[in-house]
């Protein structure tokens, strides 16, 4: 049976209080997970940016945008992993048409 792949964009915000090495490790962990379960991945690190409103009393965060093609079943697992990682402040995945 052929895989059904949708185009997705996932943005996540990493805690800015982490050291540079720890931030890179968190980004590498999630990008490796996404590349393992998807095709055509593009990563765009936006860096530290000011948030629209404070999250956990922090005024800024480290933004990362990942574009890829993957199976719909993978998105639920990715969201679950973002939610249980304390270094991820927020995440959002959208389907791109």
C-alpha positions in Angstrom: 0.0 0.0 0.0 1.3 3.4 -0.9 2.0 6.0 1.8 -0.2 9.1 1.9 2.0 12.2 2.5 0.8 15.6 3.3 2.9 18.8 3.4 3.3 20.2 6.9 5.0 23.1 8.7 5.9 22.8 12.3 7.0 25.8 14.4 8.3 25.3 17.9 9.7 27.7 20.5 12.7 26.6 22.6 13.3 28.0 26.0 15.8 30.9 25.6 17.4 30.3 29.0 19.2 27.2 27.7 22.8 27.4 26.8 23.7 27.5 23.1 24.7 23.8 23.1 21.5 22.7 24.9 19.4 24.7 22.4 21.2 23.0 19.5 20.7 19.6 21.1 16.9 20.2 21.5 16.6 21.4 17.9 18.7 18.4 16.6 16.6 16.0 18.6 13.3 17.1 17.0 14.7 17.7 13.5 16.2 14.2 13.5 12.8 12.7 14.7 11.0 14.6 11.9 13.5 13.6 9.2 13.2 10.0 10.3 9.5 10.0 9.7 9.2 12.4 6.7 10.6 13.4 3.3 11.9 16.7 1.9 12.6 18.4 5.3 13.7 22.0 5.4 14.8 23.6 8.7 14.8 27.4 9.2 16.1 28.7 12.6 14.7 32.1 13.2 16.7 32.6 16.4 15.6 34.5 19.5 12.6 36.7 19.0 10.3 38.6 21.3 7.0 36.9 22.1 3.7 38.6 21.7 3.0 37.9 25.4 5.1 36.3 28.1 5.1 32.5 28.4 6.2 31.2 31.8 7.3 34.8 32.6 9.8 34.8 29.7 9.5 37.6 27.1 11.4 35.9 24.3 12.0 32.5 22.8 14.1 30.7 20.2 12.0 30.0 17.1 12.5 27.1 14.7 10.3 26.4 11.6 10.4 23.0 9.9 8.7 22.2 6.5 8.3 18.6 5.5 6.0 15.9 3.9 4.8 13.2 6.2 2.1 10.9 7.2 -0.9 12.2 9.2 -0.4 9.6 11.9 3.0 11.0 12.8 1.7 14.5 13.7 -0.1 13.2 16.8 3.1 11.5 18.1 5.2 14.7 17.4 2.7 16.9 19.2 2.8 14.5 22.2 6.6 14.6 22.3 6.6 18.4 22.1 4.1 18.6 25.0 6.2 16.4 27.4 9.5 18.2 26.7 10.0 20.9 29.3 12.4 22.8 27.0 9.7 23.4 24.4 7.6 26.5 25.3 5.1 26.2 22.4 4.6 24.2 19.2 2.2 24.3 16.3 1.9 22.1 13.3 -0.2 23.1 10.3 -1.0 21.3 7.0 0.1 23.3 3.9 -2.0 22.9 0.8 
